């Protein structure tokens, strides 16, 4: 960044190390920067400030780094698009315009995270629903699973038609032990489900 002196560079390093907004007095004390250094950085959008009342005490000025680097042209274009200034305004971009643009950038980033999380949740729910449906027990699925099990275990099994009672019983016995597939719901009058 052009025209940043050593004290201003120290301010940027200190803010990067802190993460949270820092009181102006603490920032000046820790970096030996002057108030003019802080104002110069703020006027160029390199750091942002806001005033906050802490408890019952007097208001304090807090400084922080912007969400992402801000170009003056983008900040001004955003403020013009929001109708907060005229396109004919050729004065320098103000700290308030930088703060407004930074707030919008933060909002857009949060909304992108929310959209991504929503898409991820919807995809996961759709996959879970497909898995539940695929594994839900029905007589037709049980016959298909029994055929697959029979072929894998050396039984002579056709691709169509009835499934023999012996094959179905052997499959149910093995599946009751291994629980590879869902089992038929128990009915009140029988010990094995009907097919």
C-alpha positions in Angstrom: 0.0 0.0 0.0 1.4 3.4 -1.0 2.4 6.1 1.5 2.1 4.1 4.7 4.7 5.0 7.3 6.2 2.6 9.9 3.7 3.7 12.6 0.8 3.1 10.3 2.2 -0.4 9.3 2.5 -1.1 13.0 -1.2 -0.2 13.4 -2.2 -2.6 10.7 0.0 -5.5 12.2 -1.6 -4.8 15.6 -5.2 -4.9 14.3 -4.5 -8.1 12.3 -3.2 -9.7 15.5 -6.2 -8.6 17.6 -9.0 -9.6 15.3 -11.6 -7.7 17.4 -12.1 -3.9 17.3 -9.5 -2.0 19.4 -9.9 1.2 21.4 -8.1 4.1 19.8 -6.2 4.8 23.1 -5.0 1.2 23.2 -4.0 1.3 19.5 -2.0 4.5 19.9 -0.3 3.2 23.1 0.6 -0.1 21.6 1.9 1.1 18.2 3.2 4.6 19.0 1.0 5.9 16.2 -0.4 9.4 16.3 -4.1 10.3 16.0 -3.2 11.8 12.6 -1.8 8.4 11.5 -5.2 6.7 12.4 -7.2 9.4 10.7 -5.1 9.1 7.6 -5.7 5.4 7.4 -9.4 5.8 8.1 -9.8 8.4 5.4 -8.3 6.0 2.9 -10.5 3.1 4.0 -7.5 1.0 5.2 -9.0 0.9 8.7 -12.6 1.6 9.9 -13.9 3.1 13.1 -17.1 3.4 15.0 -18.0 5.0 18.3 -19.5 2.8 21.0 -20.6 3.5 24.6 -19.1 1.0 27.0 -21.3 0.6 30.0 -22.2 3.9 31.7 -19.0 5.5 30.7 -18.3 7.9 27.9 -18.3 6.8 24.3 -15.0 5.4 22.9 -13.7 5.1 19.4 -12.9 1.6 18.2 -10.9 0.7 15.1 -10.9 -2.4 13.1 -9.8 -3.7 9.7 -12.4 -3.9 6.9 -13.9 -7.3 5.9 -11.9 -7.1 2.6 -9.8 -4.4 1.0 -11.9 -1.6 -0.2 -11.2 0.5 -3.3 -12.5 4.1 -3.2 -14.2 3.6 -6.6 -16.2 0.6 -5.4 -17.2 2.3 -2.2 -18.4 5.4 -4.0 -20.2 3.4 -6.7 -22.0 1.5 -4.0 -23.1 4.7 -2.2 -24.3 6.2 -5.5 -26.2 3.0 -6.3 -27.9 3.2 -2.9 -28.9 6.8 -3.6 -27.0 8.3 -0.7 -24.9 10.6 -2.8 -25.0 12.0 -6.3 -22.9 10.7 -9.2 -21.6 14.3 -9.6 -20.0 14.2 -6.2 -16.2 14.3 -6.9 -15.0 14.8 -3.4 -12.9 12.2 -1.6 -14.6 9.1 -0.4 -15.5 9.6 3.3 -15.0 7.1 6.2 -18.8 6.8 6.4 -18.9 5.6 2.8 -16.2 3.1 3.4 -18.1 1.8 6.5 -21.3 1.5 4.5 -19.6 -0.5 1.8 -17.8 -2.7 4.3 -21.1 -3.4 6.0 -22.6 -4.4 2.7 -19.6 -6.7 2.0 -20.1 -8.4 5.4 -23.8 -8.8 4.8 -23.2 -10.4 1.3 -20.6 -12.8 2.7 -23.0 -13.8 5.5 -25.8 -14.4 3.0 -23.6 -16.5 0.8 -22.7 -18.6 3.8 -26.4 -19.0 4.7 -27.3 -19.9 1.1 -24.4 -22.5 1.0 -25.5 -24.0 4.3 -29.1 -24.2 3.1 -28.2 -25.9 -0.1 -26.0 -28.3 1.8 -28.8 -29.1 4.2 -31.3 -29.6 1.4 -29.0 -31.9 -0.5 -28.3 -33.9 2.7 -32.1 -34.2 3.5 -32.8 -35.3 -0.1 -30.1 -37.9 0.1 -31.4 -39.2 3.4 -35.0 -39.3 2.0 -33.7 -41.3 -1.0 -31.8 -43.7 1.3 -34.9 -44.1 3.6 -37.1 -44.9 0.6 -34.5 -47.3 -0.9 -34.2 -49.2 2.3 -37.9 -49.2 3.3 -39.3 -52.7 3.4 -41.9 -53.7 0.8 -42.7 -57.2 -0.3 -41.4 -56.5 -3.8 -38.1 -55.2 -2.4 -37.8 -58.2 -0.1 -38.2 -60.6 -3.1 -35.6 -58.6 -5.1 -33.2 -58.6 -2.1 -33.8 -62.4 -1.6 -33.0 -63.0 -5.3 -29.7 -61.0 -5.0 -28.8 -62.8 -1.8 -29.6 -66.2 -3.4 -27.4 -65.5 -6.4 -24.6 -64.4 -4.1 -25.0 -67.5 -2.0 -25.1 -70.1 -4.8 -28.9 -70.6 -5.2 -30.4 -71.1 -8.6 -32.6 -68.0 -8.9 -34.6 -66.7 -11.9 -34.9 -63.1 -12.8 -38.7 -63.2 -12.8 -41.6 -65.2 -11.3 -42.1 -66.5 -7.8 -39.4 -66.7 -5.3 -39.3 -70.2 -3.7 -40.4 -70.4 0.0 -37.1 -72.1 0.9 -35.0 -69.3 -0.6 -37.2 -66.7 1.1 -36.9 -68.5 4.5 -33.1 -68.8 4.1 -32.8 -65.1 3.2 -35.0 -64.0 6.1 -33.0 -66.2 8.5 -29.6 -64.8 7.3 -31.0 -61.2 7.2 -32.3 -61.5 10.8 -28.8 -62.3 11.8 -26.9 -59.8 9.7 -29.5 -57.1 9.3 -28.3 -56.1 5.9 -31.8 -55.0 4.8 -34.8 -53.8 6.7 -37.0 -56.5 8.0 -40.7 -56.9 7.4 -42.9 -55.3 10.0 -44.2 -57.8 12.5 -47.9 -58.7 12.0 -50.1 -59.7 14.9 -51.1 -63.2 13.7 -47.9 -64.6 12.1 -44.3 -65.1 13.0 -43.0 -64.5 9.4 -44.3 -61.9 7.0 -46.4 -62.9 4.0 -45.1 -62.2 0.5 
